[in-house]
Amino acid sequence: MILFKLICKDCEIYFDSWFSSSREYEKLKKKKFLNCYNCNSLKVEKALMSPNILKLNNKTKSYKQDSKHKKINLEYQNFISKNFDYVGKNFAYEARSIYYKSKKTTKGIYGIASKQDLVELKEEGIEVKKISWAKNNIN
């Protein structure tokens, strides 16, 4: 998906719109499917935009996160570690055991799983979520 800032040449209003690709934008423009939401004009064009660039922190080689995001992430981690059972690298096995009812549990689980494990679990209908986790907070 790509976000373009558009401008209507008739009423000079700016607005944003999402497209699956820049080719999709060109295709819709050519077929005259792009119109201004304000005046319904077909004279809509891409406006000059500044790129959205992620800055790399050279010291830690990780993407910078704002303090609000870090705080929310730590709150999630604390909640999960207090209310869920940590199963380490056995996550896929434990998730299947719970899903197929061979293991009874009253708490949810969290742990480590490969991308392939996550794909396979989802294909089996097992709901899993991947979250970023600060390494020093894992049990």
N, C-alpha and C positions, 0 to 999 in steps of 0.2 A: 504494500500500500504506500501511496505517496500523497502528500498534502501539497496542494498548490494554492497560492493566493491569487485570486482572480479579480479582475476589474471590469465593470460594465462601462463601455465607452459612451453610452447614452446618458446615464444618470450619474456616472463617475463614483459609484459606490464600490468598495472593496469587500470581498468575502472569501472565505476559505472553502475548499471542497476536496474530498478524498477521491482518489482514482486508484485502480489496481496497478497501473503503470503509466508512464508518460505516453506510451503508444495508445493506451485506452483513452487518454485525454484527447489526443489527435484524432482518433477515430470518432469520438463523440462530437468533436468540434466540426469535423468534415461532414457528418450526417446532420448537423444543425440541431443536436439534442441538448446543447448547452445554452441555457438562457439565464438572464438575471432574475433573481427571486423578487426584486423590488419593482422593476418596470417591465419585465418579461421580454426584454430586448435580446436578440441573438448576437449582439456585438459584445461578446464576452471574450476576454483574452487573459493570458497569464500575466501577472504583475511581477515586478522585480522582487525577489525574495532573498533573504539572507539564509545561508545554510545552517542547519542545526547540527553542531559538532559536539561529540562527547570529548571532554578533555581527559587526557591520561596523566595520572599523577606519576611522575618519573621516579619518585622515591620508592613507592610501594608497588608500582606496576599494576595498579588496579584503578578502576574508574572511580572518580570522586562521587560521593553521595552527599546530598545536603543533610544537615543535622536532623531535620524532621524525619526524613526517610530512615536514617540510622536509628533514631529513637523508636519509631514504629516497628522496625525490624527486630530490635532488641526486645520490645514488649512481646512480640509474637514468639520469639525464641524462649523467653522466660515462661510464658503461658504454656507453650508446648512441653518444655522440659518438666514443668510441675504437674501437668495433667495427662501426659502421655507416657508410655513405656518406651525407653530407648532399646532398640533391638540390634543396633550396629549394622554390620554387613549382612545380617540375616533378614533384612527388610522384606525382600521379595518372598522368601519362604514363609515368614510370619504373616504377611498380608494374605497369601493364598490360604494358609491354615485358618485364618479368621473368616475369610470370604466363603470358603467351602465348609465351614462349620465344624471342622475337625478339632478346633481349639476354641474354647470359650474364653472370652475376655470382657471386662467391663470398661477397660480403658482403650483409647486409640494407641497407635504406635507411631514411632518415627525412627528413622535410621538412614543408612546409606544404601543407595541402589544405583546401578549403572543406567545409562540411557536406554540400553536394550531391555533391561529389566522393566523399566517404566513403560516402554512401548508394549511389551508382552502383557504386563498387568492390565493396561488399558484395553488391549485387544480381548482379554478375558472378561472384561466388564468390571474390573476392580478399580474403584475410584481412588486415584492418587494425585497428590499435588507436590510439585517441586518448589522449594523456597530456597533463597540464598541463606547461608548459615555461617555465622562467624565461627571459625575453627576452634577458638578457645572456649566456646560455650557448649561444645558437644561433651556429653558425659563420658 
